[in-house]
Amino acid sequence: MAQGFWKRNMDRRSVFEMFFRRQPFNSGFAIFAGLESFLEKLKIFRFADSHLEYLDSLGVFEKPFLRYLQDFRFSGDVWAVDEGTIVFPQEPLIRIDAGLIEAQLIEGMLLNTVNFQSLVATKAARVWLASDKGSVMEFGLRRAQGPDGAMSATRAAYIGGASGTSNTLAGARFGIPVMGTMAHSWVMSFPSELEAFDAYAEIYPDRTIFLIDTYDTLESGIGHAIEAGARLAAKGKNFGVRLDSGDIHYLSVKVRKALDDAGFPKATIAVSNDLDEAIIETLSAAGAPIDSWGVGTRMVTGGEEAAFTGVYKLTARGNGDGGLVPVMKFSDNPEKTTNPALKQTWRIHDEAGMAVADVLALADPDSADGAEVLQVGQDHAFWHPAVDYRHFHYVPLIEPVALLKPCMRSGALLAPHPGLPEIRARVSDGLESFDGSYKRLLNPHVYRVAITDRLKDLKLGLIKEYLGER
C-alpha cells in the first residue's frame, strides 16, 4: 500500500487510532502496556540496505520508491494513554498523526508490540487480584513464545502485578526483581534429597526454598525440608518450601501443619504447576495456606486467550489544505463499525474518586466547533457507541480526566519514559479507583464507555451520507 500511496501522491496528513474491540479473558478491564517499547522502536524505525535489497529482489517495488524508503524516518505526532492505565473497548489507546505512508508503515510494529504486552499485563493483573494482591512470581521463560516473547511477557507481567521473574536477562534489561527456587534436577543430582537440601541451604542461606515434591511430598520431602531447615534456623535463617504437583490445596494444608508442628510458623509455602487466576482464586477461597504463587505458562502466553483484539484504523484523512476529513469504517459486521475523527477519552469519576464512565469526545481543535471539553456541573447526554437508543445523562462533579496525552511530536519524544515501578504502581492505583464489580473474574459488571452528542451526530451523518451515495 505504501508504494501505491506514493505513486498516487497521496502522502497527506492522516490520523490513525489504535483501540481494541473486546475485553480479553471476558474480563471487566484491560491494562494498556507496551507503549515505551513501541516508542523506542519508532524512534529508530529505518530501512537498512539489506532490507531494501530484499524488497528489490521481490520484483514488486520501483527503484525511486526504494530510494524514498532509504531516507524514511517517522516524523509524525503520537498521542497515547499512559502506560499501565486501565482501559476499555472502543477507546483510542494510541493516536498517530502523520503522513499517510508513515502512519501506514508502522501499523504492524505498533499492533505487534502493544497487543501482546497488553494481553499479558491484563492476565497478570487478574492473577494478582486473584491472589488477594499477594506475591506472584513470573516463571514463564521456558514456555514463552520465543526469546522476544519471553522478554516482552516478563516486562508486561511485572507491569500487571508480578513481584518478580525467573528471567534473568529481563531482570538485567528492565530492572525487574529476579526470583527463583531450585529445580527437580538439583534434587536428583545428589545421592539423596536431604543432601540436596543441605547443599542448597549452605550456598543460599538467605533465600532457601526447598522443592519438596521430587519424590514424595509428605513421606519424604517435607520431613527433609524440616530437617535441613532446622539447621538453617539454628543460624537465625528462615526458609520456605515449594509444591509443584499433586493436590495443591490438600498438600499445602498438610505441609503447613507439619511446619507449624515442627516449630516453623514463619516458614513459607510457594506453589506452582500450571496456575492461573481461576485456580488461584479457588485455592484462596478454600483457605489454602499459600504465601506465594509461581505462574508461568498461562501468564506469559495469555492462556486461553490467543491475542489481544487491538486494531489500527484510519479516522481522518487530509483534505489537501492541511485540514482533516473524518472517515469511518462501516463493515458488514456492525461491531466492526468504527468511530470517526480525532477523539479524546474522558474518564468521569464520582465524588468519592471512583470511575463511573469513559466518554469518547471529538478532539480536533481545527474542526468547525473546536475540540469538546466535558465541563464540571453541566448535564451531559452520553450515548452507547453502537446502539442508537441507549444513552444516559450525567453531571460530572469533579474534573473529568483526559486520557490521551501527547508523547511524541515531529518524531521526537516529549519527555523521558517513566520507570517500570511507576507504570506498575499506576496499575495498582488505577484498579483501586474501580468498583470491585468490574474486577470479578467471572461475569464482571460492564463498565460504561459512551460517546458524546456531537460524535454520535457525526457518526450517524457519515452513515446517512454513505447510504445516500450507494
Number of C-alpha atoms within 10 A of each C-alpha: 9 17 17 13 14 15 13 9 9 17 19 20 22 27 28 25 26 23 23 20 16 18 19 23 21 13 21 23 26 28 28 28 33 26 23 18 16 17 20 12 15 18 15 11 15 15 16 11 11 9 14 16 12 10 14 14 10 8 8 9 14 12 11 12 14 19 11 12 17 15 10 14 15 20 18 20 20 25 20 21 24 21 23 28 22 21 24 24 19 21 26 28 29 23 27 25 23 24 20 23 21 21 25 20 14 16 16 11 13 22 20 15 20 24 21 24 31 31 33 34 32 31 30 31 29 29 30 26 21 23 25 12 15 17 18 24 27 29 25 24 22 14 15 22 16 10 12 10 18 21 23 22 30 34 30 32 33 26 33 33 27 30 22 23 27 22 22 17 15 20 18 11 10 15 15 23 17 17 17 17 16 16 12 14 9 15 23 13 11 13 9 11 22 19 15 19 26 21 16 20 21 13 10 11 19 13 16 23 25 30 25 27 21 18 13 11 23 15 11 15 23 24 18 22 23 24 15 22 28 18 14 19 16 9 10 10 16 19 23 21 25 26 25 20 15 13 9 18 18 12 18 24 15 15 23 22 15 17 22 12 10 13 12 19 12 12 19 18 22 23 24 18 15 15 19 25 21 15 15 22 19 14 19 16 11 10 12 17 20 23 15 18 27 27 25 25 20 22 32 32 22 25 18 10 15 12 18 24 18 23 17 21 20 24 23 22 22 19 13 12 8 11 15 21 16 21 20 17 16 15 10 8 7 11 12 12 15 21 27 23 26 28 23 28 24 23 18 24 20 15 10 8 12 15 20 17 17 25 23 26 24 24 17 19 11 11 15 7 10 11 15 17 13 20 14 14 12 12 12 16 14 25 23 17 22 16 9 10 8 11 15 12 11 14 15 19 14 15 15 21 14 17 19 20 15 16 21 19 15 13 18 16 16 12 9 8 16 11 11 19 13 13 20 25 16 19 23 20 14 17 21 14 15 18 14 12 14 17 21 16 18 13 12 15 15 13 19 16 22 26 26 21 16 14 24 23 12 18 21 13 12 18 14 11 11 11 9 8 6 5
